[in-house]
Amino acid sequence: MNAYRLLPFLFLWCFAKTNAQSWYHPELKALGAPELAPFEFGVASGDPLPDAVVIWTKLFLDTDKPQSVTWEMATDSLLHQVVQSGEQATYRNSAFTVKVDVRGLTPGTTYYYRFGHGGKYSPVGRTRTASQNAELLRLAVVSCADYQNGYFNAFGHIAKRNDLDAVLHLGDYIYEGGVWRGGPRKMMRNRVREHVPDKTCTELVDYRTRYGQYRLDPQLREAHRMHPFIVIWDDHEIANNATVDGPERATADWETRKATAKQAYFEWMPIRENPERSIVRSFSFGNLAELWMLDGRLEGRSKQAVGFDDPSLNSPDRHMLGTQQTDWLLNGMAASKAKWQIIGNQVIFSQLNDSKVFDRRPSVRLDRWDGYPAERQSIFDFIYKNNLKNIVVVTGDVHTSWAFELTGNPDDPNVYDPKTGKGVVGAEFVTPSVTSFNFDDVVPRFITVEAKRRFKKRKNNPHLRYLDLNHHGYLTVTLTQEQAQADWFFVKRKDQVDDRVKNRASRRILADGKQVEKAKRGVR
Ligand SMILES: [Fe+2]
């Protein structure tokens, strides 16, 4: 055969080779555990309904050809009592991720599942459908896991628990930046490992590699294997301080970047597929609780105000959720027959007066609901008008631990009385970061002590009922017909793999109650 005739084949071969390796950066391969191949990223499950749950895995293969994966789901961990099974194709265009929405299951039931490919099997995962008549519901709440800033000991502890119905992840599942270089010395000392790729994620291959790196962390992988996750993104899954119209720093072609980040998120998370790739959805736990997961970033959020003197700050045209999402939430809560309305939300919902703490950092405050006061007020107006109560907002984003009494205006005695609890419609509980920097990672101890004192001053924040600025870990929220209790679990350290935690604080609000109060510590 003439050598020139070989050229097209040579070209195709080279093209296929390049393509085959182009859905992740090659340095990811070195981080994988070969004994799990091709299931190095483990298994995951999520979005539990009474009769359905999503199960997930990914093949780590260098190929362009479609692959077939088998799956089975059973009521026992040895997979003797298989109740559902099937086979699913997976393709290069989804980076060989596999997601199955397993239907026809029984409410409030623990299931075990695994995947198979080419004679090899994944680890066996455990999951649970949403209970409809349970006396107790317990959710772990996490956010802000920066891979570079410590080991995922909070996930390690969560993985070992057998008393959780699900894990709520409120965002910053990944951080999109490259390897930290420079920055305060105290911060640099916290860097225990480095991001791949060593660049800010902008392309699909970058985001896929970053999710891959996080999912190769053994503690995060194990938490996914042992519990269903219900996830929402915050900003770092896309870009810092993302909004509908753009992030904090201008980026070329924002629409493309947003779509790319969303694609990677939906590939990697055990979230139920939908054509819009929306994360706004609700979950029913019978007459005990309704869970509302919100998108305060990409669905309807207007750009952050420039400062507190920005004339547009109080405009009703500025939105955190947008009209459609707000209506869906409020009408849904008003129609719900469940005792508790749990709202999974990215940023602090309560009014937080930090003007006496951070005199020169308004941007921190304007990213929260404090930067979108008109929409928040419209939500409180609806809540009061319709006499809604027993609302529990759970929040991430700030890397620190807080409890608030939920009220329309903490500074107006006509609306709220901290002594009697007049005007209280529920509680907000804020989870600390898994690892992302908080006060003691960045500033000397005396500054933290002073900041805490100022935050807690009654005249600054009369509705604040708990605050910790230093620890990392997670939160559990335990619901019964009688009360909603928050337990904060703090890790001992994050510079080494060590999943010991301590239940350092607990707060509760009674059903139809008016005050957030100290509670007996929960389970350890
Ligand atoms: Fe964060």
Residues whose N, C-alpha, C, O or C-beta is under 5 A from the ligand:
A	BS01	LIG	C144 D172 D397 S436
